Amino acid sequence: MRPLLLLLVSCLLLGCATQPRAADSEAGETDAGSLAGEELPSESPTPTAQPEEERTAEPPRELRRALAGTPAVAETPRQVARQLRVAETTLARPGATPEELAAAGHLQQVAYLELGPRPGWDDRVRELLPASLHRVVAENVASRREFLRLHGNARLRELPAWRIVEPAPPAELRDHYRAAERRFGVEWEYLAAINLVETGMGRIRGYSSAGARGPMQFIPETWARYGRGDIDDPRDAIMAAARYLSARGFTEPGRRADALYAYNNARTYVRGVTLLAEIIKRRPTAYVGYHHWQVYYQTARGAVLLPQGYAERERVPLARWLRTDVGRSGLPFRAVPR
């Protein structure tokens, strides 16, 4: 059956811009295993202990770079492991400032963008990470790779006709997710994961090729049936998504994957969203990190950052954009899916 709800793009995970395609594999819950392929230990809910060097007044250099602008792009497994360690430690640190949390989320995202298409780095990255981070890193990488399979190898030479805006604050969105869970029984972590994948928790304002719109990406016909209020309002859209998923059997035993498949007709989408949601369940600090993920768009030159304030009514040739001051400040990095 064709999906009633269509994904705009999984920009936050991929920087990709093609429409989804159905996968050949079966739906269901998935265990990411580990970067090295063996069984993962259970993750402790307590924050990772900080090394002495990361308890000093001055943030680690990776975080300083992210605080100053765009994080540096890792060129080796050692560099990406260091970025992930700094990002995850900062997100779990009591007393981290809002600016540090935002920078850590962006740093985390860039590390996963670079690691995702490079499975040859997996074993070395795992060796360099503390055991407490093995599982969360493995599952984030597994989620990214599901979305890479969903979208394939896009090599686009135009940027989209979108607006990139500031999303609602994380606490406000979490209140909406939880209100929807109380009303419809759909776990709030799944609503957050869908919101992240569809529009970066509301960062992207634009239409899909099928005319889907709003932070949870409804086509008009589906909104007319399940929506109440304003399709562009985060609370109304989140409530509608929960109403839809409930109607598709999300809360019934054994039917959660089928409901997610109805939301987007791809088994890779189901597995990718499930991984993200289960990470948030087990590691609450992950939600804050994801809220700060930015919009990267995959092009023939690599992943291009579309910053807040980007606003184009028509598609923009990539070469022209990269000649602008804003375009040069968000030059593409090397992470082109293979």
Secondary structure, DSSP 8 states (H G I E B T S, - for coil): ---SS-----HHHH---S-----SS--S------TTSS------SS-----GGGSSSS--HHHHHHHHSS-----SHHHHHHHHHHHHHHHH-TT--HHHHHHHHHHHHHHHHHHTT-GGGHHHHHHHS-GGGHHHHHHHHHHHHHHHHHH-----SEE-S-EE-----HHHHHHHHHHHHHHH---HHHHHHHHHHHHTTTTEE---TT--BTTTTB-HHHHHHH--S-TTSHHHHHHHHHHHHHHTTTTSTT-HHHHHHHHSS-HHHHHHHHHHHHHHHH-THHHHHHHT--EEEEETTEEEEE-TT-B-SS-EEHHHHTTSHHHHHT--BS----
